[in-house]
Amino acid sequence: MPTTAAQTPVDDLTKIIQNNHDNKPGSLLRILEQAQEADSRHYLSEKTLRTVAEALDVPLTQVYSIVTFYSFFNLKPQGKHSIVVCRGTACHTRGSLALLNEALHHMNIQSFREEEENSVTSLDGFASIRTVACFGQCALAPVIQVDGVVKSRMTIGKLVSLLEKMKKEAKA
């Protein structure tokens, strides 16, 4: 069966399920994590959720409730890069809203409404920008995470330089 770039190949998903289905607590979580990681766009499609639910003989609602409870799961295709902005109190008071707005501006994203969702992906698929309530790095605020690396005491200048470097490397 052909797959698009935004899907986990069926064979990969089948192997993930077979290798992790041991009826022990946490196996569903482990399967979902690995399925998302195996997906080229790092998200869990409806088809993937249905396949996992069916294979494990659990209600789709149970799978969906887990995916929506944990913030690291994605239900929408993600960009090649991940930018996470902490919006906790310490980061907010030290300028994280300005950092968020600058990241959105550099990715040409105008339609993000933080009060409605916590992530958005640029139209070109270059980056996904997400907000989190807290990284637990309050003394180092404001904090962002870029492709899994925490950056502390971030300024708009540092952020702009970082984003421009990322875009330049993507073109090379």
N, C-alpha and C positions, 0 to 999 in steps of 0.2 A: 504494500500500500504506500503510495507516495506521500511525503510529508512536506509541509511548507517550512520555511526557516523558523517560523514561530511555533513549532510544535515539538513535543518530545516524541521521537520515533517510537512506534508501538513496541518494537523489539527491546529497546532500552527500558521502556516502562515495565514491560513484562519481566525483564531480568531484575529490575529494582524491586518489584513486588515479590518475586520468588526468593531473592536473596535476603529480604527483610521481614517476610511474613512468618513470624514465629509465635503468634498469639500471646506475646508478652506485652506488658504495658509499654507504650511508647513506640510500638512498631508502626502504627499509622503515622505518627509524627515523623519518624525516620523516613518512611516511604515518601511522604509529601515533600520533605526537605530535599531528598535526593532527586525526586522527579522535577522539582523546580530548578535545581542546579543543572540537571541534564538538558533542560529546555534551552534552546539557543537564545530565547528572549527572556529567560529567567522568570517565568510566570507559570501558573497553573491554569490551564484552559478548562472550560467546562467539560470537554471530552476527557481530559486527564482525571478530573474529579470523579466523573461518572465511572470511568474504568477502575479507579482505585476502590471506590465504594462497592462496585460489583465484585471485584476480585476478592475483597476482604469480607464480603457479605455483611456490610454495615450500611445503615441508611445514608443516603446522599446528604441529608440534613446534618448528620453527625460530622461528616467530612467537611462540609461547608462551614459549620460552626467552629471547627478547629482552625480552618484557614482564615476565617475572619477575626478570630480571637487574637492570634499571634501576628504582630505587626511585620514580621519579616517575610510573610507570605505575600505574593503578588497575584492579583486576579486580572491584571492588565499587562500586556507586553511591556518590558522594560527597555531602557536605552542601553547603549554599549557601556556607558559610564554611569556610576551612581553617586549622587551628591545628596547627603543627608544633613539637614540643618536642625540643630537643637533649638527647641522653642520653649524650654524650661524657663523658670523665673530668672535665674542668674544670667542665662544667655540672652533672654529677652531684654533685660535691663542694660545689658552691655552691647546691644546692637544686632541681635540675630535677625530681627525683622528686616533691617537694611541689607544684611547678607543674603537673606532669602530673596528679596526683591531684586538685588543685583544679579544673583544666579539666574533668576527667571528672565531678566532683561537680556542677559548674555546668551540665553538659549532661545530667544525670541518667543517666549511664552507669555501671553497676555491674559489667558483665560483661567488661570489657577485661582481658586478660592479656598484658602486654607481652612475656613470654617466648614466647608463642605466635604473636603477630602484631604488626605495627607500626602498624596503624590501625584505627579504629572510627568509625562514624557514629552520631550521636544518632538516636533513633527518629523524632523530628519532622523530620529532614533538615536541621536548622539548621546543624550543623557536623560536620566530620570532624576527628578528632584523630589525629595521626600522630607517631611518634617517628622520629628519625634518629640515626645514630651520631655525626655531628659536622657542624657548619656551618662549621668553620674560623674561628670567632670567639672562640676560647678566652679571650683577654684580656678579653672583654666578658661573660663568663659570669655567670649563666645566660642563655641565648639562646633565644628562641622566634621563630616566624615566624607572622604572622597575615595571611591573604589575600595572601601574597607579600611582606609587609613585615617585615624583621627587626627585632626588638625586643630590645635588649641590656640587661644588668643588671636583668633582670626580677625583680620581687618578687611575692609573693602578692597584696599590696594593689593593685599596678599591674594585675596580671592580672584580678583580680575587677572592678576599675573598667572595664577594657577590655571584658570579657565582658558586663557589665551594660549598657554603652553600646551594644554590638552588638545585644543583645536589645531594648533600648528603640528603637533605630533600625528594627529589623525590624517592630516593632509599629506604628510611625508611618506 
